[in-house]
Amino acid sequence: MNAEDAKLITLARGARGRVGAEHGAAVRDDTGRTYSGADVVLPSLRLSALQLAIAQAMAAGARGIEGAAVVAVDPGLSKADRQALHEAGGADATVILADPSGKVHEGSA
């Protein structure tokens, strides 16, 4: 794993840990900027950690997503997460799934 991908895992772990969320995520946009987030669960709004990170990147003017990381006890991508990543220009993005310790789960994306 390269240093930029390791950074995504670190950011995702930090976002998850700060608020005690089930999931944390981070993305790297087409210019190398990074964004992180944790699950948002409100009565009127639900966003996965990955959706939030993607939304932040798009709101900041990103034209695409190069890489993403999701950290959770049982990491994975929902259909909605995959769709959001695809729509944000990340169809070919590297997606890393890791547990809270940072251990990467192979073949989970």
MDTraj code that builds the backbone (N, CA, C; nanometers):
import mdtraj as md
import numpy as np

residues = "MET ASN ALA GLU ASP ALA LYS LEU ILE THR LEU ALA ARG GLY ALA ARG GLY ARG VAL GLY ALA GLU HIS GLY ALA ALA VAL ARG ASP ASP THR GLY ARG THR TYR SER GLY ALA ASP VAL VAL LEU PRO SER LEU ARG LEU SER ALA LEU GLN LEU ALA ILE ALA GLN ALA MET ALA ALA GLY ALA ARG GLY ILE GLU GLY ALA ALA VAL VAL ALA VAL ASP PRO GLY LEU SER LYS ALA ASP ARG GLN ALA LEU HIS GLU ALA GLY GLY ALA ASP ALA THR VAL ILE LEU ALA ASP PRO SER GLY LYS VAL HIS GLU GLY SER ALA".split()
xyz = np.array([
    [0.0844, -0.1169, 0.0000],
    [0.0000, 0.0000, 0.0000],
    [0.0895, 0.1239, 0.0000],
    [0.0519, 0.2211, -0.0842],
    [0.1325, 0.3425, -0.0889],
    [0.0950, 0.4377, 0.0254],
    [0.1756, 0.5407, 0.0423],
    [0.1564, 0.6342, 0.1536],
    [0.0239, 0.7095, 0.1437],
    [-0.0200, 0.7422, 0.0240],
    [-0.1460, 0.8149, 0.0066],
    [-0.2656, 0.7293, 0.0476],
    [-0.2620, 0.6000, 0.0165],
    [-0.3698, 0.5109, 0.0577],
    [-0.3677, 0.4884, 0.2089],
    [-0.2481, 0.4780, 0.2663],
    [-0.2360, 0.4633, 0.4120],
    [-0.2927, 0.5871, 0.4816],
    [-0.2718, 0.7047, 0.4218],
    [-0.3262, 0.8282, 0.4772],
    [-0.4785, 0.8231, 0.4798],
    [-0.5402, 0.7684, 0.3745],
    [-0.6866, 0.7569, 0.3716],
    [-0.7370, 0.6711, 0.4874],
    [-0.6686, 0.5613, 0.5153],
    [-0.7093, 0.4754, 0.6270],
    [-0.6966, 0.5514, 0.7588],
    [-0.5869, 0.6236, 0.7767],
    [-0.5670, 0.7022, 0.8987],
    [-0.6772, 0.8060, 0.9160],
    [-0.7109, 0.8765, 0.8089],
    [-0.8175, 0.9771, 0.8155],
    [-0.9524, 0.9132, 0.8464],
    [-0.9812, 0.7999, 0.7848],
    [-1.1082, 0.7311, 0.8094],
    [-1.1163, 0.6807, 0.9532],
    [-1.0066, 0.6268, 1.0046],
    [-1.0053, 0.5817, 1.1436],
    [-1.0282, 0.6986, 1.2382],
    [-0.9655, 0.8123, 1.2086],
    [-0.9812, 0.9299, 1.2927],
    [-1.1238, 0.9824, 1.2924],
    [-1.1854, 0.9872, 1.1745],
    [-1.3236, 1.0362, 1.1644],
    [-1.4176, 0.9456, 1.2425],
    [-1.3980, 0.8160, 1.2314],
    [-1.4813, 0.7185, 1.3038],
    [-1.4623, 0.7337, 1.4539],
    [-1.3376, 0.7414, 1.4956],
    [-1.3062, 0.7463, 1.6378],
    [-1.3499, 0.8736, 1.7076],
    [-1.3427, 0.9867, 1.6383],
    [-1.3799, 1.1147, 1.6994],
    [-1.5220, 1.1162, 1.7517],
    [-1.6125, 1.0524, 1.6792],
    [-1.7537, 1.0582, 1.7188],
    [-1.8098, 0.9222, 1.7588],
    [-1.7259, 0.8202, 1.7585],
    [-1.7709, 0.6874, 1.7963],
    [-1.8692, 0.6277, 1.6969],
    [-1.8541, 0.6617, 1.5693],
    [-1.9445, 0.6128, 1.4656],
    [-1.9119, 0.4685, 1.4286],
    [-2.0078, 0.4034, 1.3685],
    [-1.9864, 0.2669, 1.3214],
    [-1.8875, 0.2633, 1.2052],
    [-1.8969, 0.3632, 1.1169],
    [-1.8109, 0.3700, 0.9984],
    [-1.7394, 0.5042, 0.9920],
    [-1.6193, 0.5015, 0.9404],
    [-1.5456, 0.6217, 0.9046],
    [-1.4994, 0.6045, 0.7619],
    [-1.4851, 0.7130, 0.6897],
    [-1.4406, 0.7035, 0.5505],
    [-1.3579, 0.8254, 0.5151],
    [-1.2777, 0.8098, 0.4113],
    [-1.2002, 0.9205, 0.3570],
    [-1.1871, 0.8996, 0.2075],
    [-1.1813, 1.0097, 0.1348],
    [-1.1605, 1.0042, -0.0102],
    [-1.0495, 1.1002, -0.0490],
    [-0.9866, 1.0701, -0.1634],
    [-0.8857, 1.1577, -0.2229],
    [-0.9407, 1.2000, -0.3589],
    [-0.9433, 1.3304, -0.3826],
    [-0.9995, 1.3771, -0.5087],
    [-0.8951, 1.3786, -0.6195],
    [-0.9352, 1.4275, -0.7357],
    [-0.8505, 1.4266, -0.8542],
    [-0.7305, 1.5205, -0.8440],
    [-0.7276, 1.6071, -0.7437],
    [-0.6119, 1.6946, -0.7243],
    [-0.5276, 1.6540, -0.6039],
    [-0.5665, 1.5454, -0.5372],
    [-0.4914, 1.4964, -0.4219],
    [-0.5423, 1.5446, -0.2874],
    [-0.6455, 1.6307, -0.2877],
    [-0.7028, 1.6753, -0.1599],
    [-0.7807, 1.5613, -0.0969],
    [-0.7845, 1.5603, 0.0364],
    [-0.8548, 1.4533, 0.1072],
    [-0.9680, 1.5094, 0.1914],
    [-1.0694, 1.4242, 0.2096],
    [-1.1890, 1.4584, 0.2864],
    [-1.2272, 1.3352, 0.3663],
    [-1.2737, 1.3562, 0.4893],
    [-1.3134, 1.2417, 0.5705],
    [-1.4469, 1.2688, 0.6364],
    [-1.5114, 1.1624, 0.6806],
    [-1.6390, 1.1770, 0.7485],
    [-1.6782, 1.0491, 0.8196],
    [-1.7785, 1.0629, 0.9029],
    [-1.8359, 0.9498, 0.9754],
    [-1.9845, 0.9457, 0.9439],
    [-2.0481, 0.8353, 0.9795],
    [-2.1915, 0.8216, 0.9561],
    [-2.2683, 0.9385, 1.0164],
    [-2.3709, 0.9842, 0.9451],
    [-2.4638, 1.0850, 0.9958],
    [-2.5993, 1.0164, 1.0074],
    [-2.6518, 1.0106, 1.1288],
    [-2.7802, 0.9452, 1.1515],
    [-2.8693, 1.0399, 1.2312],
    [-2.9587, 1.1044, 1.1594],
    [-3.0575, 1.1944, 1.2180],
    [-3.1956, 1.1477, 1.1747],
    [-3.2988, 1.1881, 1.2430],
    [-3.4325, 1.1473, 1.1994],
    [-3.4624, 1.1856, 1.0544],
    [-3.4123, 1.3014, 1.0097],
    [-3.4448, 1.3473, 0.8750],
    [-3.3302, 1.3331, 0.7753],
    [-3.2160, 1.2840, 0.8187],
    [-3.1009, 1.2745, 0.7296],
    [-3.0140, 1.1556, 0.7671],
    [-2.9837, 1.0747, 0.6682],
    [-2.8921, 0.9623, 0.6876],
    [-2.7906, 0.9615, 0.5741],
    [-2.6649, 0.9684, 0.6118],
    [-2.5560, 0.9596, 0.5157],
    [-2.4538, 0.8612, 0.5691],
    [-2.4058, 0.7755, 0.4812],
    [-2.2960, 0.6888, 0.5229],
    [-2.1698, 0.7737, 0.5311],
    [-2.0711, 0.7222, 0.5987],
    [-1.9438, 0.7928, 0.6105],
    [-1.8856, 0.8209, 0.4723],
    [-1.8944, 0.7243, 0.3816],
    [-1.8403, 0.7436, 0.2471],
    [-1.9203, 0.8488, 0.1709],
    [-2.0509, 0.8461, 0.1829],
    [-2.1328, 0.9467, 0.1154],
    [-2.0978, 1.0869, 0.1649],
    [-2.0763, 1.1014, 0.2953],
    [-2.0402, 1.2317, 0.3502],
    [-1.9050, 1.2783, 0.2961],
    [-1.8075, 1.1914, 0.2943],
    [-1.6751, 1.2284, 0.2430],
    [-1.6833, 1.2674, 0.0951],
    [-1.7613, 1.1925, 0.0178],
    [-1.7795, 1.2251, -0.1236],
    [-1.8498, 1.3598, -0.1379],
    [-1.9534, 1.3830, -0.0587],
    [-2.0272, 1.5095, -0.0648],
    [-1.9344, 1.6271, -0.0340],
    [-1.8482, 1.6117, 0.0642],
    [-1.7544, 1.7190, 0.0979],
    [-1.6612, 1.7476, -0.0194],
    [-1.6127, 1.6429, -0.0836],
    [-1.5231, 1.6607, -0.1982],
    [-1.5951, 1.7318, -0.3126],
    [-1.7153, 1.6895, -0.3420],
    [-1.7910, 1.7513, -0.4509],
    [-1.8244, 1.8968, -0.4181],
    [-1.8588, 1.9250, -0.2933],
    [-1.8905, 2.0620, -0.2522],
    [-1.7680, 2.1528, -0.2610],
    [-1.6489, 2.0944, -0.2521],
    [-1.5253, 2.1718, -0.2605],
    [-1.4763, 2.1859, -0.4046],
    [-1.5509, 2.1295, -0.4995],
    [-1.5161, 2.1446, -0.6399],
    [-1.4409, 2.0301, -0.7036],
    [-1.4312, 1.9168, -0.6362],
    [-1.3626, 1.8019, -0.6955],
    [-1.4343, 1.7584, -0.8227],
    [-1.3568, 1.7154, -0.9204],
    [-1.4139, 1.6647, -1.0450],
    [-1.4112, 1.5133, -1.0515],
    [-1.3481, 1.4512, -0.9539],
    [-1.3401, 1.3068, -0.9518],
    [-1.2777, 1.2574, -0.8234],
    [-1.2943, 1.1287, -0.7984],
    [-1.2398, 1.0638, -0.6797],
    [-1.1391, 0.9597, -0.7260],
    [-1.0169, 0.9689, -0.6738],
    [-0.9115, 0.8745, -0.7097],
    [-0.9034, 0.7558, -0.6154],
    [-0.9348, 0.7780, -0.4886],
    [-0.9217, 0.6718, -0.3906],
    [-1.0163, 0.6939, -0.2749],
    [-1.0489, 0.5843, -0.2078],
    [-1.1386, 0.5902, -0.0923],
    [-1.1007, 0.4819, 0.0063],
    [-1.1309, 0.5078, 0.1329],
    [-1.1122, 0.4072, 0.2375],
    [-1.2332, 0.4108, 0.3292],
    [-1.2770, 0.2926, 0.3701],
    [-1.3866, 0.2789, 0.4658],
    [-1.3349, 0.1938, 0.5806],
    [-1.3561, 0.2426, 0.7027],
    [-1.3128, 0.1704, 0.8220],
    [-1.4358, 0.1375, 0.9059],
    [-1.4497, 0.0102, 0.9424],
    [-1.5608, -0.0362, 1.0257],
    [-1.5256, -0.1728, 1.0809],
    [-1.6014, -0.2164, 1.1808],
    [-1.5801, -0.3498, 1.2358],
    [-1.6002, -0.4538, 1.1259],
    [-1.7025, -0.4339, 1.0446],
    [-1.7302, -0.5224, 0.9305],
    [-1.7361, -0.4350, 0.8056],
    [-1.6197, -0.3956, 0.7512],
    [-1.6182, -0.2983, 0.6421],
    [-1.6757, -0.3539, 0.5129],
    [-1.7433, -0.2674, 0.4420],
    [-1.7996, -0.3029, 0.3129],
    [-1.8619, -0.1801, 0.2504],
    [-1.9062, -0.1950, 0.1271],
    [-1.9722, -0.0863, 0.0567],
    [-2.1150, -0.1267, 0.0242],
    [-2.2074, -0.0385, 0.0562],
    [-2.3462, -0.0627, 0.0194],
    [-2.3649, -0.0275, -0.1282],
    [-2.4782, -0.0655, -0.1819],
    [-2.5108, -0.0308, -0.3197],
    [-2.5127, 0.1212, -0.3358],
    [-2.5682, 0.1919, -0.2371],
    [-2.5746, 0.3383, -0.2416],
    [-2.4343, 0.3994, -0.2377],
    [-2.3434, 0.3412, -0.1586],
    [-2.2056, 0.3902, -0.1542],
    [-2.1380, 0.3732, -0.2899],
    [-2.1555, 0.2567, -0.3492],
    [-2.0960, 0.2308, -0.4808],
    [-2.1507, 0.3284, -0.5844],
    [-2.2807, 0.3543, -0.5795],
    [-2.3432, 0.4452, -0.6748],
    [-2.2904, 0.5874, -0.6562],
    [-2.2803, 0.6320, -0.5310],
    [-2.2289, 0.7666, -0.5046],
    [-2.0855, 0.7805, -0.5547],
    [-2.0038, 0.6795, -0.5314],
    [-1.8653, 0.6825, -0.5774],
    [-1.8605, 0.6888, -0.7296],
    [-1.9416, 0.6089, -0.7947],
    [-1.9467, 0.6075, -0.9413],
    [-1.9906, 0.7440, -0.9956],
    [-2.0970, 0.8003, -0.9380],
    [-2.1500, 0.9283, -0.9846],
    [-2.0532, 1.0435, -0.9611],
    [-1.9688, 1.0316, -0.8611],
    [-1.8715, 1.1363, -0.8294],
    [-1.7454, 1.1258, -0.9147],
    [-1.7477, 1.0376, -1.0115],
    [-1.6317, 1.0241, -1.0977],
    [-1.5258, 0.9331, -1.0406],
    [-1.5690, 0.8401, -0.9578],
    [-1.4737, 0.7483, -0.8964],
    [-1.4938, 0.6045, -0.9383],
    [-1.5447, 0.5837, -1.0599],
    [-1.5716, 0.4469, -1.1056],
    [-1.4465, 0.3596, -1.1027],
    [-1.3305, 0.4202, -1.1252],
    [-1.2042, 0.3455, -1.1261],
    [-1.1217, 0.3692, -0.9998],
    [-1.1832, 0.4291, -0.8988],
    [-1.1109, 0.4617, -0.7757],
    [-1.0692, 0.3360, -0.7009],
    [-0.9539, 0.3426, -0.6387],
    [-0.9097, 0.2387, -0.5480],
    [-0.9924, 0.2516, -0.4209],
    [-1.0530, 0.1413, -0.3756],
    [-1.1317, 0.1436, -0.2526],
    [-1.0690, 0.0463, -0.1542],
    [-1.0317, 0.0970, -0.0380],
    [-0.9685, 0.0155, 0.0648],
    [-1.0668, -0.0017, 0.1792],
    [-1.0856, -0.1238, 0.2214],
    [-1.1723, -0.1543, 0.3348],
    [-1.0844, -0.2050, 0.4483],
    [-1.1020, -0.1456, 0.5666],
    [-1.0169, -0.1823, 0.6797],
    [-1.0982, -0.1886, 0.8076],
    [-1.0462, -0.2640, 0.9031],
    [-1.1116, -0.2697, 1.0343],
    [-1.0582, -0.1555, 1.1208],
    [-1.1145, -0.1362, 1.2396],
    [-1.0736, -0.0232, 1.3242],
    [-0.9249, -0.0190, 1.3607],
    [-0.8573, -0.1331, 1.3550],
    [-0.7139, -0.1328, 1.3835],
    [-0.6324, -0.0871, 1.2630],
    [-0.6972, -0.0745, 1.1477],
    [-0.6288, -0.0365, 1.0262],
    [-0.5921, -0.1543, 0.9375],
    [-0.6253, -0.2753, 0.9820],
    [-0.5951, -0.3951, 0.9025],
    [-0.6859, -0.3963, 0.7798],
    [-0.6215, -0.4065, 0.6630],
    [-0.6952, -0.4060, 0.5366],
    [-0.7581, -0.5423, 0.5132],
    [-0.8828, -0.5394, 0.4697],
    [-0.9559, -0.6618, 0.4346],
    [-0.9500, -0.6784, 0.2843],
    [-0.8842, -0.7797, 0.2398],
    [-0.8667, -0.8045, 0.0967],
    [-0.9957, -0.8515, 0.0327],
    [-1.0190, -0.8063, -0.0881],
    [-1.1330, -0.8550, -0.1661],
    [-1.2686, -0.8159, -0.1154],
    [-1.2779, -0.7220, -0.0220],
    [-1.4073, -0.6849, 0.0339],
    [-1.4769, -0.5762, -0.0469],
    [-1.4026, -0.4992, -0.1247],
    [-1.4623, -0.3882, -0.1983],
    [-1.5349, -0.4425, -0.3174],
])
top = md.Topology()
chain = top.add_chain()
for i, resn in enumerate(residues, 1):
    res = top.add_residue(resn, chain, resSeq=i)
    for name in ("N", "CA", "C"):
        top.add_atom(name, md.element.get_by_symbol(name[0]), res)
traj = md.Trajectory(xyz[None], top)
